[in-house]
Amino acid sequence: MIFSPRFQDAFQLMMEIHGKDGRKGTPIPFVAHLLGVCSLVLVDAGDEDEAIAALLHDALEDHPEKLSRSDIEARFGRRVREIVELCTDTSREYAGGPKEPWRQRKLAYIDHVAHAGPSGLRVPLADKVDNLRAILRDYRQLGDRLWSRFNAGKTEQLWYYRSLATAFRQAGVTGPMFDEFERLVGEFERLA
């Protein structure tokens, strides 16, 4: 794949939006997650739109004041906007500030994934694979102290990831990345 200037533009925009952010409770730069998701997408034969969406997939949740849905579509096209929206668990009206309750957002997101169809779910799946890899790595080091970083504890996180595996399967997602996700969910359940 040869990347167009759109990919470089998305990379620069990602750095502007998230360049000073860190991962919850760690010294790890947040862009490591965004690059990890992008890498997973590209290794899974994703195209440039999906790679761009991977770089921007958390912008609407984390920094809606810096980038709106219409901004994404104007700059990168409708498909990128739609993929980013598939990764977003906040409401369409969310413009920053307090978010809706955690469980309410996650229930809506699970339902959204289950009814999305497999074609647009490569980036959301890559996001969850990268998140679960980080959770497992940190859980092995910190044990139950890990959960203080999150808005929901171990039981809720287990429920969420198992429910997502079911939703991705219901949506028709298959392939090596989904197999890895299911393996990670199983490992999380055994470890926790």
N, C-alpha and C positions, 0 to 999 in steps of 0.2 A: 504494500500500500504506500502510495505517495501522498503525504498530507498536503492539503491546500493551506493558503494563508488563514482560513477560518480556524483551523486547529491551533495555529500559533496565537491567533486572537483570543481563542477560548483559554489557552494556557495562561496568557498574560492577564486576562480577566480573572481567572481563578486565583492567581497570585494577588491581584488587587483586592479581591473580596476576602480571601481566607489566609493571606500571607502572614498575618500576625496571630492567627488562631492556633490553639493547641488542642490535642485530644484530651478528653475529660480526665482530669486528675493525673496527667502524665506530662513529661517534658517533650513528648513527640509532637512535631509540627503537624497540624491538621492536614496540610497538603499531602503528607505521606499517605493518608487514607485515600484522598482523591486520586493520587497517582496510582495507588494500588488497585483501586476500582477500575481505572482506565486500563491498566495493564491486564487485568483479568478479562475485560471486555475484548481487548485486542487479541489476546491469546485464544479466546473463544471464537475468533473469526468475526468479531464485530466490525462495523464499518465506521467511517469518519463521523457521521452523525452520532452514533452511539458513543464513540470515544469523546466527542465534545460534550455530550450529555453527562458522561461519567465525570468529567472535570468539573462540571457545574451542578451536579445532582443535589447538593445540599444547600445551594444558594437561597432557594425560596424558603426553606425551613429556618436557616441560620441568619441570613442577611437579606430579608425581603426589602429592606430600606435601600439596599445597594443595587438590587437587580429584580425586576418584576417579570411576570410572565410575558407581557407585551415586549419588554426589552429583549428577552431571549428570542422570541419569535422574529422580531425585527432584525436582529443581528445574526441569528443562526438558522432561522427557518422554523416552520411549524412542527416538523418531526422532532427536532431537538427539544422544543418546548414541551411537546407531548411526553417525551421520554423523561424529562426532568420532573414533570408533574406526576408521572408514575412512581417516582422515587420520593415524593413529598407526602408527609403525613399530616401536614397542617391544612386548614381549610383554604379555599380559594381566596377568601377575604383576609387571610392573615397578612398583616403588614408590620409585624414586630410586636414586642412586648410579651406579656404572659400568653402562653399557649393553652389550648384546651387541655383538659385532664389527660394524663398519659394513656390510660386504658381506653378512653373514648377515641383518641387519635389512632391507637393501634388496632382497635376493632374495625374502624372505618378503612384503615390501610389494608388490613387482611382481606376485607370484602372487596376492595378495589383490585387487589392483585388477583384474587380468585376469578374475577369476571373480566380481566383485561385481555386474555388471549396471549399465547406464548410469544408472538412476534415482537412485542415491545418490552419484554421482561428481562432481557439480557442484563441491562444496567442495574435494575433493582436487585436482581439475583447476585450480581457481582458485589454490590454494596453490602448485602447481607453476608456473603461469604467473607469479605474482608472484615466486617464488624465481628463476626463470630470467631474468626481466627484471632483477632486481638483480644476478645473476651477470654478465650481459652488460654492464650499465652499468659495473660495477666492473672487469671484465676489460679493457674498452676503456681504462680509466684506469691500471690496475696491471699488466696483462699477467700473466705467470706468477707474479708475487709473490702474486697473489690466492689461490692454492691453499694457502698456509700457514695460512689461516683455517679450513680444512676438515679433516675426518677422512679425506678421500680426495682425491687429486690430479685433475688435468685428465682423464687417460685414464679413470679410474673415473667421474668426473662425466659425461663424454660417454656412456659405456656406460649409466649409470643413466638419464639423460634420454631417450636413444634407446629403451631398454627400456621406459620408462614410456609413451612414445608408442605403442609396439606394444601394450602392455597395455591402455591406454585404448581403442585401436581394437578390440582383441579383445573388450573388454567391451561394445562397441556404442556408445561415446561418439561423438557427431557435433556439429556446430554451429560457430558463429563462434569460441567460446572454444577449442575443440579445434583449429580451423584455426590460430588464433594460436599455440597451443602447438607445433604441428608446425612452423610458420614459425620460431619462436624456437629450436627444437631444430636446425633446419637452419642458422640463423644462427650458433648456437653451434659447430656442426661446421665451418662455413666459417671462422669467426674463429679457432678454436683450432687 
